């Protein structure tokens, strides 16, 4: 797959004049086209709904875009529930699929009327106590088949090593318990493989879940309202990979549906998905600027972003494609490590990378490094017809020390970064320049 950026160097420089690097840049046109394609691919199922995985990019602007297509939100934490509620989602527009869940999060999900997808059989009495013995009419359980998930083209993942879900025996017992306690409609959920670059994953998963649901209905006499295929549909990070075709995937799921569920008298079952990476990764980039080169035992390019802005490469060596804007077609004749400024030797966006070629995909979960004072970058959306808009402001230094009011903190708030002195006319206090994202690295104090 060719990695062609959705922004030119000239446009990036224009944006950077207003929002200095590093910043995240999202392509609204691409996001909307993809959302439309997903909806069309499953239009054969009247009850279909995509529940965008909020953890992928917990941003209200992005979430509002997906609401335009009737999508709901897959939440796994209190904050994600709060964000979903803030953009106007409620009731069955929210799927709460958490694990090791605190009582207050279950209580809040129930208050919102969200569909609660339980991760473990012990959560049934736990939730019952929280809800004073009255379960909602619709409940869902998460299944883990154990062992290795394998398709004809090879091993995809290892659910047996995953902490999530019920065993089959627990699943059937869980449905029986909930049925006897008054639950009327049920859901089945499973996530068996991550970032699959194969049109066969969803259809294969669907076939297994459809057969399991049909068996549970026969044995327990329960009604399945929906089957949730969760996420796992991936994106091609490398140029050698072929992107998934969501229309082919949707057709594959339809074939399994008509072959397994319809003959079982389950033609009213809704299909749900919880895609995150597939919905956004190709349409989000971390835009950063090369500011240093270093020539020692290896060749290094230093950029003004760091692992606090995109931590997947530092955490587990994830590959993210890199393009030097304006040099997309130049020959790759040098090898570099592309690094950030954290005092951690794993703060590397690329290792032994032969040249460059789309900007690195946006982090699935943009988190602040616990071992750095570096601040998070702003998020910018690139609408198709209007000027770029800020979706999220950069982190503010004055907010980094909300409960620590020491002389050192006051000094920090009134001192300009020495390396920038003279470069531009900066305000004298943090409060007065807190909206200026040019101040990406905190001063060393």
SULWOSUL-V520916 format. One record per pair of residues at least 24 apart in sequence whose ideal C-beta (glycine too) atoms are under 6 Angstrom apart, sorted by the first residue. I is the first residue (numbers start at 1). J is the second residue. Records with the same first field share a line. If there is no record, write none. Layout:
I = J ; J
//
This chain:
1 = 236 ; 239 ; 243
3 = 239 ; 321 ; 357 ; 358
5 = 323 ; 358 ; 359
9 = 325 ; 326
12 = 287 ; 325
15 = 388
19 = 378 ; 380 ; 437
20 = 437 ; 438
21 = 287 ; 288 ; 289 ; 304
22 = 288 ; 304 ; 305 ; 309 ; 377
23 = 287 ; 377 ; 378 ; 380
24 = 286 ; 362 ; 377 ; 379
25 = 285 ; 287 ; 380 ; 382
26 = 283 ; 284 ; 381
27 = 283 ; 382
28 = 381 ; 383
29 = 384
30 = 283
31 = 65 ; 283
35 = 69
37 = 246
38 = 246
39 = 69
41 = 246 ; 247 ; 250
42 = 250
44 = 254
45 = 271
47 = 270
48 = 271
49 = 272
50 = 273
51 = 95 ; 274
52 = 279
53 = 231 ; 274 ; 276
54 = 80
55 = 365
56 = 276 ; 280 ; 364
57 = 280
58 = 83
59 = 391 ; 392
60 = 87
61 = 381 ; 391
63 = 87
74 = 274
78 = 105
81 = 108 ; 109
85 = 112
99 = 164
103 = 130
106 = 130
115 = 140
117 = 142 ; 189
119 = 164
121 = 166 ; 170 ; 174
124 = 177
135 = 181 ; 183
137 = 184 ; 185
138 = 185 ; 225
139 = 178 ; 183
140 = 187 ; 189
141 = 166 ; 171 ; 174
142 = 189
143 = 171 ; 190
149 = 192 ; 193
151 = 200 ; 204
156 = 193
157 = 193
159 = 192
175 = 216 ; 220 ; 222
176 = 220
179 = 222
185 = 223 ; 225
186 = 222 ; 224
187 = 226 ; 228
188 = 213 ; 227
189 = 228 ; 230
191 = 230 ; 232
193 = 232
194 = 232
195 = 234
196 = 232 ; 234
197 = 234 ; 236 ; 241
199 = 244 ; 245 ; 248 ; 249
201 = 232
202 = 229 ; 249 ; 253
203 = 252 ; 253 ; 256
205 = 229
206 = 253 ; 256
207 = 256
210 = 256 ; 260 ; 261
211 = 260
214 = 264
224 = 269
226 = 270 ; 272
227 = 269
228 = 272
229 = 273
230 = 274
231 = 274 ; 275 ; 276
233 = 275 ; 278
235 = 277 ; 281 ; 282
237 = 319
281 = 361
284 = 362
285 = 359
286 = 310 ; 360
287 = 359
298 = 337
299 = 336
300 = 337 ; 339
301 = 336 ; 338
302 = 339
305 = 340
306 = 340 ; 341 ; 342 ; 347 ; 374
307 = 340 ; 342 ; 347 ; 369
308 = 368 ; 369 ; 372 ; 374
309 = 377
310 = 363
312 = 363
313 = 349
314 = 346 ; 347
320 = 360 ; 361
321 = 358
322 = 350 ; 356 ; 360
323 = 356 ; 357 ; 358 ; 359
324 = 356
342 = 372
373 = 442
378 = 437
394 = 437
396 = 434
397 = 430 ; 442
398 = 430 ; 431 ; 434
412 = 445
417 = 443
//
